[in-house]
Amino acid sequence: MISKTLWIAFTFVSFLSMAQGTKDEQLINELLDNFHQAAAEAKTEVYLSSLTEDAIFLGTDGNERWNKQQFTAYVLPYFNQDKGWLYVVKERNISLLKQNTVAFFDEILENSTYGYCRGSGVLVQTSKGWKISQYSLSVLVPNDVAKKITEQIKNYEQQK
């Protein structure tokens, strides 16, 4: 049987852990919200500083696997013309792991061009706070139309 003192200590540690998780989740939400807002406003410094130096960005096209340097080269021509892109967050889930030093997330986004998308990725706690280590953007395809879409992709690939 657990002693009363041990039970109080366990409850306190559990409370601290939950409170830290809530604080970290809030910080992660702020980072991701600022990331998307910076993209919409073409704010290069805020957008790119949200990523770790060894970050990987996976775009919607199968050829879009960029390290930070490559992703920066992709972003700059748009942002230098004050052209950004707006993804509105509709839903987000965050899972903290490894003593709140690593987190996974997934989010449903809405975009005027691509419709509903999913952003997902990995965040790491750094000396400068939470940073995105990997971000993956995908277009959500309802199962009822997936077969038609995959046929179109196959035809496209054969014509290349």
Protein Blocks (a to p, Z undefined) as FASTA:
>chain_A
ZZfklmmmmmmmmmmmmmmmmmmmmmmmmmmmmmmmmmmnopaklmmmmpcfkbccddfb
fklccdfklmmmmmmmmmmnopacddddfbdcdddeehhiaccdddddddfklopadddd
dddddfkbpadfbdcddddddfklmmmmmmmmmmmmmmZZ
